[in-house]
Amino acid sequence: MFELLKIATFEIITKFYSLIMFLNYLPSGMSEVVGITMVFAFLVGVILAAMFTADKGNTKNLYTKTTR
C-alpha cells in the first residue's frame, strides 16, 4: 500500500512539474494570467471548502421569536 501511495505521489508531482514547464513556453503575459488564475482558483476552492464544512448554528425561529 505504501508503494502505491509513493507511485501516486510521484505521478502528481510529475504532472505539476510538467505544468510548470508548460508555462515556460507561453508568452510572458499569458504565463502571468495562468498563474493568477491558478491562485484565484485555489482561493475559491478554500473558501468553498470552508463554507461547506462550517458548523451550522441554530437558526430555527431566529426572527420569529417574540419578546415579552
C-alpha positions as CSV (number, residue, x, y, z in Angstrom):
1,M,0.0,0.0,0.0
2,F,2.9,2.3,0.8
3,E,4.3,1.6,-2.6
4,L,1.0,2.6,-4.3
5,L,0.9,5.8,-2.4
6,K,4.5,6.5,-3.4
7,I,3.7,6.0,-7.1
8,A,0.6,8.2,-6.9
9,T,2.5,11.0,-5.2
10,F,5.2,10.7,-7.8
11,E,2.7,11.0,-10.6
12,I,1.1,14.1,-9.0
13,I,4.5,15.8,-8.7
14,T,5.4,14.8,-12.3
15,K,2.1,16.3,-13.6
16,F,2.6,19.5,-11.6
17,Y,6.2,19.8,-12.8
18,S,5.1,19.4,-16.4
19,L,2.5,22.2,-15.9
20,I,5.3,24.5,-14.6
21,M,7.4,23.5,-17.6
22,F,4.5,24.3,-19.9
23,L,4.4,27.8,-18.5
24,N,8.0,28.4,-19.8
25,Y,6.7,28.1,-23.4
26,L,3.9,30.6,-23.1
27,P,4.4,34.3,-23.7
28,S,5.2,36.4,-20.6
29,G,1.8,37.9,-20.2
30,M,-0.1,34.7,-20.7
31,S,2.1,33.0,-18.1
32,E,1.1,35.6,-15.6
33,V,-2.6,35.2,-16.5
34,V,-2.3,31.4,-15.9
35,G,-0.5,31.9,-12.6
36,I,-3.1,34.4,-11.3
37,T,-5.9,32.1,-12.4
38,M,-4.4,29.2,-10.5
39,V,-4.1,31.3,-7.4
40,F,-7.7,32.5,-7.5
41,A,-8.9,29.0,-8.3
42,F,-7.1,27.8,-5.2
43,L,-8.6,30.6,-3.1
44,V,-12.1,30.0,-4.3
45,G,-11.6,26.3,-3.5
46,V,-10.5,27.1,0.0
47,I,-13.5,29.4,0.5
48,L,-16.0,26.9,-0.8
49,A,-14.5,24.1,1.4
50,A,-14.7,26.4,4.4
51,M,-18.3,27.3,3.7
52,F,-19.5,23.7,3.2
53,T,-17.7,22.3,6.2
54,A,-18.7,25.0,8.7
55,D,-20.9,24.0,11.5
56,K,-24.4,25.3,11.2
57,G,-25.7,27.3,14.1
58,N,-29.2,27.2,15.5
59,T,-31.2,29.3,13.1
60,K,-34.7,27.9,13.9
61,N,-37.1,30.7,14.7
62,L,-34.4,33.3,14.7
63,Y,-36.5,36.2,13.6
64,T,-39.9,34.9,14.6
65,K,-39.4,34.9,18.4
66,T,-41.5,37.5,20.2
67,T,-40.2,39.4,23.2
68,R,-42.4,39.8,26.2
